[in-house]
Amino acid sequence: MIRHKPFGSGHPYVADTDQRSPSRPVAGEPVTLGVRTSPELTDVICELEVTGRDGTVAKLSEALERVPAASRGQVIDGGHLASAQAKLARSARGWQLTLPPAEPQTTYKYRFTAQTRSGGTQKTQWFSYTAATWAASSQAVNVIGADRVIADSVEVLHDGVRPLRVRFALPLALSERVTGFGERFDALDHRGSKLDAVVFEQYKSQGARRKTYMPMPFAHVVGGDGWGFHVETSRRTWYDIGASDERRLVIEAEVGPEPLDGDTLLNLRFFEGTPTAVLKSFLSVAGGAKELPDWVFRLWASGNEWNTQSEVIRQMDLHRQTGIPVGSVVIEAWSDESTFTAFRDAEYEPSSDGSPHSLSDFSFPEHGAWPDPKAMVDDLHARDIRVVLWQIPLIKMRPHPQGQARFDAEAAIRDGRLIREEAPDGSLRPYRNRGWWFPLSLMPDLTDPEAARWWTEKRRYLVEEIGVDGFKTDGGEHAWGEELQYLNGMRGDEGNNLFPVAYAKAYGDLLESAGKAPVTFSRAGFTGSQAHGAFWAGDENSTWDAFRWSLFAGLSASACGVLYWGWDFAGFSGDVPSAELYLRSAAAAVFVPIMQYHSEFNHHRKPSRDRTPWNIQERTGDQTVIPVFRELVELRERLVPYLAEQARKAIDTGAPLMRPLYFDHINDEEVWKHPLQWMLGEDLLVAPVTDEAVRTWTAYLPGGNWIDAWTAEKYAGKRTVEVSAPLNRVPVFVRAEAWNDMKDVFLPTA
């Protein structure tokens, strides 16, 4: 076997051994060509024909050097994904050759030949590329709104066949800050940095690696005239935010092969005014949040090891026994892990045509994992606890599917419900997931209304008959590769970022069609996700760094119009957090739109790694955990009416529910020195304690008059204050004008 894939797996950040890198070469940059071979092949040669701009042809033969074989940027990590990741083909060998910088308007044609140990040869097909060059193109960008594009800065990268990218610059005043870009984990103000916008599953350490599940090509520019912009594309974009030139914001964007109109390749929309005005204008184009029911503001409880009916009920019983209110339970490990529609151990006759089942089609063994799911849901509803079930948008093909999973796969292929990819012969075949989670699975095209309906109808009985209240729409990041083909004609470069938006929408539509609120809980998204349910910040360790990164994520997502957002407070992966980290992050989560604890699957090893307060108390030996956590959740319960009211106002006005201080204090430079403070609605200023081993905290109070929520002490604004910060509180200040309405929330009368 000898294999070369010019575009590799489509991993956006890492080149595979067997690909061309860069996949679309640019004049003046070196090009690496690589293959993978089976062990019997040796001495790989690249045959190269170079056709210059004058038509002269040079033929070369270059030997490749051995390199470690790798694919899909894979890194084995020690969490729940480790067992699911595809293993590297250790028996395969990698070979690479780096060519000198490509010449402009020059075509390179190449193939690879390898010797076998028996003296034979194996060859690949011929491949070719033309080195792309940048050229000025004043008409390539269509500006909507006040034109801020710097004259003569617009360029197009063209390879002689089609345009590939557009690049242009916007002016930055030295006083201006740039923030937004979707959910970002490393900072609030991105001035002086470079970043990109592509949906990617970064398993843990998102802040350190600066990658995100939910990017958006939208940003606020604060501190000057007040403006913002949206690059109106679903393709990948890049941003140099004053890093190379402090007075310029340089934007680069992939473009399609055909102009949008005339010579226009890209639309760029500008918004003017305050951050709230900019966001409201953006949401009028992208779509804003739909109001969700009040129960989403209560505590969400979850653990990956709650994988039986008895365990779910036991955990909810412990909530009742400890007096800790809970509003919803997210059940992740409920399904057969094959169809993701049937409860594990359920008995039923598979539908050979892939059609949906009804509850009456199932029987549930008394000694199975889920002896009576409907009775369980009814019991939880009677306790005022809602139920959310986990989902994944894939059809597993490893191990080889049997029963209903097999019939579903056959129906999806037969009836054309899947995303497709190009085969080596140029034909289309079903796309096989290239990510490390459920590798080689099929992927339904949920951007297609009919395919989405087929997929969600198989889950209708869960909503209408069993009574579940929502779905955790996990794993929307599995579409890799610009060559993918969607059913509406989109290629992967255009459709992959939109997939998670369509995924959440499909499940929300199912819930609404059954008369329920569209409560979905997603980690991946893009422009347009604002209109589809709630979000959490994805997988993260239990560390203080991760705590801070997650708060940055929430504030940046909120600044882009994501209203219902939360994170796995205190982290979900690795060993349990300290009691201090657990309570500090729980206290902060009280003042975030979604308050949730969750824990990773640990194969039921002891001691438990559940993030329940009782397990944290047992593991740490700190007997204050349960009483302090109860106090925090009781406070959260009292906040629910305020949160619901403020959510409605946020939908109406555009001002985020959880909003960075610059939204309300545009000209106050001091707020940027305290980036992890925020306003929760109109009246509450939150200053979470994000450092270890402190019992006092310095908070900044912007203009206005403020009252300490815990002591009723009055403060004038435009100053920093140091306040007491025991573990059962996060420093919170109330606008003086709202104190009479809010004081009973914080200082309830006996």
Beta strands, then each sheet from edge to edge (+ up, - down):
strand 1: 2-3
strand 2: 20-21
strand 3: 31-37
strand 4: 41-51
strand 5: 57-63
strand 6: 65-67
strand 7: 93-99
strand 8: 107-116
strand 9: 121-123
strand 10: 127-130
strand 11: 133-136
strand 12: 141-144
strand 13: 155-158
strand 14: 163-171
strand 15: 177-182
strand 16: 193-197
strand 17: 215-222
strand 18: 227-231
strand 19: 237-241
strand 20: 248-254
strand 21: 266-272
strand 22: 300-302
strand 23: 328-331
strand 24: 386-391
strand 25: 420-422
strand 26: 428-430
strand 27: 470-473
strand 28: 521-522
strand 29: 534-536
strand 30: 565-568
strand 31: 594-597
strand 32: 658-660
strand 33: 678-680
strand 34: 684-686
strand 35: 696-701
strand 36: 705-708
strand 37: 714-716
strand 38: 719-724
strand 39: 732-735
sheet 1: 1+ 3- 2+
sheet 2: 1+ 3- 7+ 6-
sheet 3: 5+ 4- 8+ 9-
sheet 4: 5+ 4- 8+ 10-
sheet 5: 11+ 13- 14+ 20- 19+ 16-
sheet 6: 12+ 21+ 18- 17+ 15-
sheet 7: 27+ 24+ 23+ 22+ 31+ 30+ 29+ 28+
sheet 8: 25+ 26-
sheet 9: 32+ 33- 34+ 39- 36+ 37-
sheet 10: 35+ 38-
end
